[in-house]
């Protein structure tokens, strides 16, 4: 069956989708100019997956393979996590494409709760980015990689079996735009755009939440973010959520870019409570960690 008057090809991904897959604001733009909901909010193909060498009872299951050397000598690390690259091998649309997996080092005491809070922060980020995209402040679409919580299976050996990891599509041209303590790089266009995104998120939530620690890749049609941080009034997003003092520290060093709007609100308290550093800062009760 061919496309009907209620079907349209998305300008970004090219898939023909029904009117239900578009917001009203996108649909009225007409054929050739509309972005589907998935492309407005999310990274193409960043679906929830399943463990290495295991397929789940779902037609959108993912599997991935890693070189043993990548697991033993990961290509990157933070203070608490290892990062390795692999490839999807599920035979679907992501088959053969690179992915990235992250898991905690031995001794990370907050591992159990981190995964749930990480997904919670990403889902909030997707919501805020979608609202920013709808404003059409910039040309191009910002997307957010949504990771999946997987487990290494028994086939991976006793050293890995059962260990949880976060898996998501690999991002090319990786770079950092800002941090959760007020550091930013506004020497280039997308650095300025991301500062505006952070400011916008504070404004649109009435100061209840703020999207920061933005890093990812820039592409011809926009940018893709990974592992962002949400700062909230009640500090409900885990150890990277520095709360109201984190928000104040952001604005202590924030100078509005050409992409910010004069009408956007700011907090009355713009004191600096945290040192401005490029890396992600975590706070455990009264103790700070940077990684």
Order of alpha helices (4+ residues) and beta strands (2+ residues): beta-beta-alpha-alpha-beta-alpha-beta-beta-beta-alpha-beta-beta-beta-beta-alpha-beta-beta-beta-beta-alpha-beta-beta
